[in-house]
Amino acid sequence: MLLALELTDPGFDYTLLHEFRQRVLDNGAERQLLDVVLELFKTRKLLKARGRQRTDSTHVLAGIRDLNRLELVGETMRHALDSLAVVIPDWLREQVPVQCFDRYGQPFSDWRLPKSQEERDALAETIGRDGLQLSQVLGQSPDWSWLRTIPAVETMRQVWVQQYWVEEGIAHWRKDDNSPPFKQRIVSPYDPDARYATERTTHWKGYKVHLTETCEANLPLLITNVETTSSGTQDYAVTETIHQHLDEKELLPAEHLLDAGYIDARNLVESQSDYGVDLIGPALKDHSWQAKAAQGFDLICFAIDWEQQTVTCPQGKSSVSWYPHNDEQGEPRILVRFASPDCRHCPARDQCVRSPTRPRTLAFRPREQHVALQNARQRQETDEFKEAYASRAGIEGTVSQGVRGFDLRRSRYIGLAKTHLQHILTATAINLVRTADWLQQVPRAQTRRWRFAALAPDASVGC
């Protein structure tokens, strides 16, 4: 009926949706699916900028089979051969040794693989040689060089770099301690964008989705932005992107409620200076042993003179070096060192350093970031902050609705781009459902309580 077809019309074949999704992605129009609905909400006064919004993330499982390292290289080789068999079947039949048809003719499954570690290592070396030989054959003739641009062949090249090292033209199986970090490793040839990640007790292969929603008391709770990232992407790296996209929609909040994963010193400064957004969330505390012991001299006990580029310790001694540099993540830091004689004879040495010979060193952010971080740590101890931050917990209900009602944690498609499109469609559907409920005055569900806990007095639960 929506397509203005006769009721007896069989309609379109569902497989055409694949072409529609691809056309949307090719034209970069995926964000419009949500933005058009948000613009309609703005005209109806259901959505406004410069209010209060909140963000949270959750894991997303890729639509792939879980593979160990040996299965991974075997399936990667098989996937490349399958792709070449479609493009150049006659040439491939002549080039591939006969034993490869038995080796790569069926899917790799752990129950069919050798059981002893020696045999498994030998098979891994054999697969490595086969893949290296195939790459060399494809690169021998300029007429066939375009075959290397086939996605499955390029994926094989990347997997071989991650799983093998080559010496004198021979591929050798990497040991676990000589492999790239998990956030860089391809975990399946069928979805090269998926990555392995762990967060507390949760382990998964796939992606992360970040949902941002309004939290106004007298308006429906509407999702204003969706970001889908690799599972290895840290939350704080997405904060600026969220604000950029909200700014493009003219939906920036005045206050943004976030958990600690999204808060760092850079975001505290740039969110305020670039977008006028106040980040409300717990900043990471000082994890030095002095701060944890609450007895030693942590960073706040030192007086920093930014103009003179010196630091004075609680005993009145001045630092002897001031060294700006970038840390392992590329973030700017300032490294300060005190003189060895001053520290060696200091009466308060036990409260400052543990090493019997080394002097005290300090590492902190540049001035604006350092001040913003210290202010945030002080503010989060106030009652006003705790009252404002309590509203952030509501975003967990949105994640729950997405998971239970819309299968948010499972990707139906292959690749980051299509998974992001799925999440945008999911957010749009949630907004429509919520708006309909709000207009019909359907009350919001309350947090469920265990029946035994519900019997407890209002004052407290527990012993």
HELIX and SHEET records of a PDB file:
HELIX    1   1 LEU A   16  ASP A   26  1                                  11    
HELIX    2   2 GLN A   32  THR A   43  1                                  12    
HELIX    3   3 ARG A   69  VAL A   87  1                                  19    
HELIX    4   4 PRO A   89  GLN A   95  1                                   7    
HELIX    5   5 VAL A   98  TYR A  104  1                                   7    
HELIX    6   6 ASP A  110  ARG A  112  5                                   3    
HELIX    7   7 GLN A  117  GLN A  140  1                                  24    
HELIX    8   8 PRO A  142  THR A  149  5                                   8    
HELIX    9   9 PRO A  151  GLN A  163  1                                  13    
HELIX   10  10 ASP A  176  ASN A  178  5                                   3    
HELIX   11  11 PHE A  182  GLN A  184  5                                   3    
HELIX   12  12 ASP A  235  ALA A  237  5                                   3    
HELIX   13  13 THR A  239  GLU A  248  1                                  10    
HELIX   14  14 ALA A  260  TYR A  262  5                                   3    
HELIX   15  15 ALA A  265  TYR A  275  1                                  11    
HELIX   16  16 TRP A  289  ALA A  293  1                                   5    
HELIX   17  17 LEU A  299  CYS A  301  5                                   3    
HELIX   18  18 SER A  340  ARG A  344  1                                   5    
HELIX   19  19 ARG A  349  GLN A  351  5                                   3    
HELIX   20  20 ARG A  367  ARG A  379  1                                  13    
HELIX   21  21 ASP A  383  TYR A  389  1                                   7    
HELIX   22  22 ALA A  390  GLY A  394  5                                   5    
HELIX   23  23 ILE A  395  PHE A  406  1                                  12    
HELIX   24  24 LEU A  416  LEU A  439  1                                  24    
HELIX   25  25 ARG A  451  ALA A  454  1                                   4    
SHEET    1   A 5 ARG A 195  GLU A 199  0                                        
SHEET    2   A 5 THR A 202  THR A 214 -1                                        
SHEET    3   A 5 ARG A  52  LEU A  61 -1                                        
SHEET    4   A 5 GLU A 255  LEU A 257  1                                        
SHEET    5   A 5 ASP A 278  ILE A 280  1                                        
SHEET    1   B 2 TYR A 164  GLU A 167  0                                        
SHEET    2   B 2 ILE A 170  TRP A 173 -1                                        
SHEET    1   C 3 ARG A 195  GLU A 199  0                                        
SHEET    2   C 3 THR A 202  THR A 214 -1                                        
SHEET    3   C 3 ILE A 223  SER A 230 -1                                        
SHEET    1   D 2 ALA A 303  ASP A 305  0                                        
SHEET    2   D 2 THR A 310  THR A 312 -1                                        
SHEET    1   E 3 SER A 321  ASN A 326  0                                        
SHEET    2   E 3 PRO A 332  ARG A 337 -1                                        
SHEET    3   E 3 THR A 361  PHE A 364 -1                                        
END                                                                             
